[in-house]
């Protein structure tokens, strides 16, 4: 549309020039006007070509932006999906907790009194495990966990820092624990509660040689524990 308007305008100018030529304008001036017109037309054609090229580049850029936005949306969706945890539910004792979806449940060699162990990597560590011990084995979480570690390969506690916490409406004893065994030093966060004559202990732990990729994993798992 713009191009047609320009050509009409230039034609109008030419007509005026011709009319002026009939009124006594010299041939030299007339030829100069025609040459100027031709030059203007050529310049307009060049500018229009450049404009077309710019519009083409703009269209291509917009397509690239749209592709990048679509890719960004896919990446964000994948990241959001990756952050959705898996859920372990135990109907026998009436509780559940979240854990990283890339972790897998270990089906053998769980250790004494361990009813489930879920971990990452080839050796299922770091891991979360559930330990169920008789209430008579300890009046406190420290006592019963010490008894458990003694039975579980003669491990010994190096430090035990306990506090009372409420998680999702249930009161627990929580402790940050460091202990040692045949495979080295362990970094552990545990919670324990007595239910129906049994200590239920949920532990998130790892060996110092297999550190957590993110220290927040411990608290995220523990803080997701929910009893019915």
C-alpha positions as CSV (number, residue, x, y, z in Angstrom):
1,X,0.0,0.0,0.0
2,X,2.8,2.4,0.9
3,X,4.7,1.5,-2.3
4,X,1.6,2.2,-4.4
5,X,1.1,5.6,-2.8
6,X,4.7,6.6,-3.4
7,X,4.5,5.6,-7.0
8,X,1.3,7.6,-7.5
9,X,2.9,10.6,-5.8
10,X,5.9,10.4,-8.1
11,X,3.7,10.1,-11.2
12,X,1.8,13.2,-10.0
13,X,5.1,15.0,-9.7
14,X,6.0,14.0,-13.2
15,X,2.7,15.2,-14.6
16,X,3.3,18.6,-12.9
17,X,6.8,18.7,-14.4
18,X,5.5,18.0,-17.8
19,X,2.8,20.6,-17.4
20,X,5.4,23.1,-16.3
21,X,7.4,22.1,-19.3
22,X,4.6,23.3,-21.6
23,X,4.8,26.7,-19.9
24,X,8.3,27.4,-21.1
25,X,10.6,25.4,-18.9
26,X,13.8,24.7,-20.8
27,X,14.6,21.2,-22.0
28,X,17.6,21.1,-19.8
29,X,15.5,21.8,-16.7
30,X,13.0,19.3,-17.8
31,X,15.7,16.6,-18.3
32,X,17.1,17.4,-14.9
33,X,13.7,17.0,-13.3
34,X,13.2,13.7,-15.0
35,X,16.6,12.5,-13.9
36,X,15.8,13.7,-10.3
37,X,12.5,11.8,-10.5
38,X,14.3,8.6,-11.7
39,X,16.9,9.0,-8.9
40,X,14.1,9.4,-6.4
41,X,12.3,6.3,-7.7
42,X,15.5,4.3,-7.5
43,X,16.1,5.5,-3.9
44,X,12.6,4.6,-3.0
45,X,13.0,1.2,-4.5
46,X,16.2,0.7,-2.5
47,X,14.6,1.8,0.7
48,X,11.6,-0.4,0.1
49,X,14.0,-3.4,-0.5
50,X,15.8,-2.6,2.7
51,X,12.5,-2.3,4.5
52,X,11.4,-5.7,3.1
53,X,14.6,-7.2,4.3
54,X,14.2,-5.7,7.8
55,X,10.7,-7.0,8.0
56,X,11.9,-10.5,7.0
57,X,14.6,-10.3,9.6
58,X,12.0,-9.2,12.2
59,X,9.8,-12.1,11.3
60,X,12.7,-14.5,11.7
61,X,13.7,-13.0,15.0
62,X,10.1,-13.2,16.3
63,X,10.1,-16.9,15.3
64,X,13.3,-17.4,17.2
65,X,11.9,-15.6,20.2
66,X,8.8,-17.8,20.1
67,X,11.0,-20.9,19.9
68,X,13.1,-19.8,22.8
69,X,10.0,-19.0,24.9
70,X,8.6,-22.4,24.1
71,X,11.9,-24.1,25.1
72,X,12.0,-22.0,28.3
73,X,8.5,-23.2,29.1
74,X,9.5,-26.8,28.5
75,X,12.5,-26.4,30.8
76,X,10.5,-24.8,33.5
77,X,7.9,-27.6,33.3
78,X,10.6,-30.2,33.4
79,X,12.2,-28.5,36.4
80,X,8.8,-28.3,38.2
81,X,8.2,-32.0,37.5
82,X,11.6,-32.9,38.8
83,X,10.9,-31.1,42.1
84,X,7.7,-33.1,42.7
85,X,8.7,-35.7,45.4
86,X,7.7,-39.3,45.6
87,X,5.7,-40.3,48.6
88,X,6.2,-43.3,50.9
89,X,3.1,-44.4,52.8
90,X,3.1,-47.0,55.6
91,X,-0.5,-48.2,56.4
92,X,0.6,-50.4,59.2
93,X,1.9,-47.6,61.4
94,X,-0.2,-44.8,59.8
95,X,2.4,-42.4,58.4
96,X,3.9,-41.0,55.2
97,X,6.8,-38.9,54.1
98,X,8.2,-37.4,50.9
99,X,11.5,-38.3,49.4
100,X,13.4,-37.4,46.2
101,X,11.8,-39.2,43.3
102,X,15.1,-40.3,41.9
103,X,15.8,-42.4,45.0
104,X,14.8,-46.1,45.0
105,X,13.7,-48.5,47.7
106,X,16.3,-51.0,48.8
107,X,14.8,-54.5,49.1
108,X,17.5,-56.5,50.9
109,X,20.2,-56.0,53.5
110,X,18.1,-53.4,55.4
111,X,19.6,-54.1,58.8
112,X,18.0,-55.0,62.1
113,X,14.6,-53.5,62.8
114,X,14.6,-51.5,59.6
115,X,11.3,-51.8,57.8
116,X,12.1,-49.6,54.8
117,X,15.1,-47.9,53.3
118,X,15.0,-45.6,50.3
119,X,18.2,-44.0,49.0
120,X,20.0,-42.6,46.0
121,X,22.9,-43.8,44.0
122,X,24.4,-47.3,43.5
123,X,24.6,-47.9,47.3
124,X,21.3,-46.4,48.2
125,X,23.0,-43.6,50.2
126,X,22.2,-40.9,51.1
127,X,19.0,-42.5,52.4
128,X,15.9,-42.4,54.6
129,X,15.1,-45.4,56.7
130,X,12.4,-46.3,59.2
131,X,13.4,-48.2,62.3
132,X,10.9,-49.8,64.6
133,X,12.1,-50.9,68.1
134,X,10.3,-52.0,71.2
135,X,9.5,-49.2,73.6
136,X,11.2,-51.1,76.4
137,X,14.6,-50.7,74.6
138,X,14.9,-47.1,75.7
139,X,13.2,-44.4,77.7
140,X,14.5,-41.8,75.4
141,X,15.3,-41.5,71.7
142,X,19.0,-41.4,72.4
143,X,18.8,-44.6,74.4
144,X,16.8,-46.6,71.9
145,X,18.9,-45.3,68.9
146,X,22.1,-46.2,70.8
147,X,20.8,-49.7,71.2
148,X,19.9,-49.8,67.5
149,X,23.3,-48.7,66.4
150,X,25.0,-51.2,68.6
151,X,23.0,-54.0,67.0
152,X,23.5,-52.5,63.5
153,X,27.2,-53.3,63.1
154,X,28.5,-52.0,66.4
155,X,28.2,-48.3,65.4
156,X,28.9,-45.7,68.1
157,X,27.5,-42.3,68.7
158,X,29.9,-39.4,68.5
159,X,27.4,-36.6,69.2
160,X,23.7,-36.4,69.8
161,X,21.8,-33.1,70.0
162,X,18.1,-33.5,70.8
163,X,15.1,-31.2,70.9
164,X,11.3,-31.5,71.1
165,X,9.5,-30.6,67.8
166,X,6.0,-30.7,66.4
167,X,5.7,-31.8,62.7
168,X,2.4,-31.7,61.0
169,X,0.6,-31.9,64.3
170,X,2.6,-34.7,65.8
171,X,5.1,-34.3,68.7
172,X,8.5,-35.9,68.2
173,X,11.9,-36.0,69.7
174,X,14.3,-34.8,67.0
175,X,18.1,-35.2,67.0
176,X,21.1,-34.3,64.9
177,X,23.4,-37.3,65.3
178,X,27.0,-38.0,64.3
179,X,28.1,-41.6,64.6
180,X,30.8,-43.9,63.4
181,X,31.0,-47.4,62.0
182,X,33.0,-49.7,59.8
183,X,32.3,-47.6,56.7
184,X,33.3,-44.3,58.3
185,X,31.5,-41.3,59.8
186,X,27.7,-40.8,59.4
187,X,25.8,-37.6,59.3
188,X,22.2,-38.1,60.5
189,X,18.9,-36.4,61.3
190,X,16.3,-38.4,63.2
191,X,12.9,-38.1,64.7
192,X,11.2,-40.6,67.0
193,X,7.8,-41.2,68.5
194,X,6.3,-44.0,70.6
195,X,3.2,-45.5,69.1
196,X,1.4,-48.7,70.4
197,X,4.4,-49.8,72.4
198,X,7.0,-49.3,69.7
199,X,9.5,-46.6,68.9
200,X,9.1,-45.4,65.4
201,X,12.3,-43.7,64.2
202,X,12.7,-42.0,60.9
203,X,16.3,-41.3,60.0
204,X,17.8,-39.4,57.0
205,X,21.5,-40.0,56.9
206,X,24.6,-40.4,54.7
207,X,28.3,-41.3,55.0
208,X,30.8,-38.4,54.9
209,X,32.2,-40.0,51.8
210,X,28.7,-39.6,50.1
211,X,27.6,-36.1,51.2
212,X,24.1,-34.8,50.5
213,X,23.9,-32.9,47.2
214,X,21.8,-30.4,49.2
215,X,21.8,-30.3,53.0
216,X,18.1,-29.2,52.9
217,X,17.1,-32.7,51.8
218,X,17.4,-33.8,55.4
219,X,14.9,-31.3,56.8
220,X,12.6,-31.5,53.8
221,X,12.1,-35.2,54.3
222,X,11.8,-35.0,58.1
223,X,9.4,-32.0,57.8
224,X,7.2,-33.9,55.4
225,X,6.5,-36.8,57.9
226,X,2.8,-37.0,58.6
227,X,1.0,-39.4,61.0
228,X,-2.7,-40.1,60.8
